[in-house]
Amino acid sequence: MRGNRKLRESQAEGGSVSLRSYAKQRILNEMIQAVKNHANFSPEYLIMILDFSSARVFASCCKWYELYQAKVYHTEILEKKRKKYPMTDAIYFISPSRRSIQKLVEDFKKPE
């Protein structure tokens, strides 16, 4: 991806890249772009679902308006009651905790 090339060029030129800028590049360019490439509905409208822990990580390296520039127009917190968007692609950015994984699985259970 373009962001990786810039990152490698900067490192090759002796420039240092902070962990914060590297995480930002990975989230905004690679993660979101991968979802857009495999979108079942519209790659022009995505939702990001974060757990509390990941929301803090995200906020430390990215600005919320940068999400909108990347065409992620809505964010939800995993642990809170959420509206369902069955015709919209979503990006889950969650920590590997038991609670977050259980919530993720619940999102994909078929209604009985």
C-alpha positions as CSV (number, residue, x, y, z in Angstrom):
1,M,0.0,0.0,0.0
2,R,1.0,3.6,-0.5
3,G,1.4,4.2,3.2
4,N,3.8,1.3,3.7
5,R,6.0,2.6,0.9
6,K,6.2,6.1,2.5
7,L,7.0,4.4,5.8
8,R,9.8,2.3,4.3
9,E,11.2,5.3,2.4
10,S,11.2,7.4,5.6
11,Q,13.1,4.6,7.5
12,A,15.5,4.1,4.6
13,E,16.4,7.8,4.7
14,G,17.2,7.6,8.3
15,G,13.9,9.1,9.5
16,S,12.3,7.6,12.5
17,V,8.7,6.8,12.6
18,S,6.8,6.9,15.9
19,L,4.6,4.1,17.1
20,R,1.7,6.5,17.1
21,S,2.1,7.4,13.4
22,Y,2.7,3.8,12.4
23,A,-0.5,2.7,14.2
24,K,-2.4,5.6,12.6
25,Q,-1.2,4.5,9.1
26,R,-2.1,0.9,9.7
27,I,-5.6,1.7,10.9
28,L,-6.6,4.4,8.4
29,N,-4.9,3.0,5.3
30,E,-4.5,-0.8,5.6
31,M,-7.3,-1.9,7.9
32,I,-10.0,0.3,6.4
33,Q,-8.9,-0.3,2.9
34,A,-9.0,-4.0,3.4
35,V,-12.6,-3.8,4.5
36,K,-13.5,-1.5,1.5
37,N,-11.9,-4.1,-0.9
38,H,-14.1,-6.9,0.5
39,A,-17.3,-4.8,1.2
40,N,-20.5,-6.7,0.6
41,F,-22.6,-3.6,0.5
42,S,-21.1,-0.1,-0.1
43,P,-17.4,0.6,0.4
44,E,-18.3,4.2,0.5
45,Y,-20.1,3.9,3.9
46,L,-18.6,1.9,6.7
47,I,-19.2,1.6,10.4
48,M,-16.5,1.1,13.0
49,I,-17.2,-0.8,16.2
50,L,-14.7,-0.5,19.0
51,D,-14.6,-1.8,22.6
52,F,-13.7,0.6,25.4
53,S,-10.1,-0.5,25.4
54,S,-9.6,-0.1,21.7
55,A,-11.4,3.2,21.6
56,R,-8.6,4.6,23.9
57,V,-5.9,3.1,21.7
58,F,-7.6,4.6,18.6
59,A,-8.0,8.0,20.2
60,S,-4.3,8.1,21.1
61,C,-3.2,7.8,17.5
62,C,-6.0,9.0,15.3
63,K,-8.4,11.9,15.2
64,W,-12.1,11.1,14.8
65,Y,-12.4,13.4,11.7
66,E,-9.7,11.2,10.0
67,L,-12.2,8.4,10.2
68,Y,-14.7,10.5,8.3
69,Q,-12.1,11.3,5.7
70,A,-11.6,7.5,5.3
71,K,-15.4,7.2,4.7
72,V,-16.1,5.6,8.1
73,Y,-19.2,7.6,9.0
74,H,-20.4,6.0,12.1
75,T,-18.8,4.5,15.2
76,E,-20.3,2.3,17.9
77,I,-19.1,1.0,21.3
78,L,-19.2,-2.7,21.4
79,E,-20.2,-2.9,25.1
80,K,-23.2,-0.6,24.7
81,K,-26.6,-1.4,23.3
82,R,-26.4,-0.7,19.6
83,K,-28.7,-0.2,16.7
84,K,-28.4,-3.0,14.0
85,Y,-27.2,-2.1,10.6
86,P,-27.7,-5.3,8.6
87,M,-27.0,-3.7,5.2
88,T,-23.8,-1.9,6.1
89,D,-20.2,-3.3,6.3
90,A,-18.5,-2.9,9.7
91,I,-15.0,-2.8,10.9
92,Y,-14.4,-4.3,14.4
93,F,-11.5,-2.8,16.2
94,I,-11.5,-4.7,19.5
95,S,-9.1,-6.1,22.1
96,P,-8.6,-9.8,22.4
97,S,-10.4,-10.0,25.7
98,R,-13.0,-12.7,26.6
99,R,-15.7,-10.1,27.0
100,S,-15.1,-8.4,23.7
101,I,-14.9,-11.7,21.8
102,Q,-18.2,-12.8,23.4
103,K,-19.8,-9.5,22.3
104,L,-18.5,-10.0,18.8
105,V,-19.9,-13.6,18.6
106,E,-23.3,-12.3,19.8
107,D,-23.3,-9.8,16.9
108,F,-23.2,-12.7,14.5
109,K,-25.7,-15.0,16.1
110,K,-28.8,-15.7,14.1
111,P,-32.0,-14.6,15.8
112,E,-34.0,-17.5,17.1
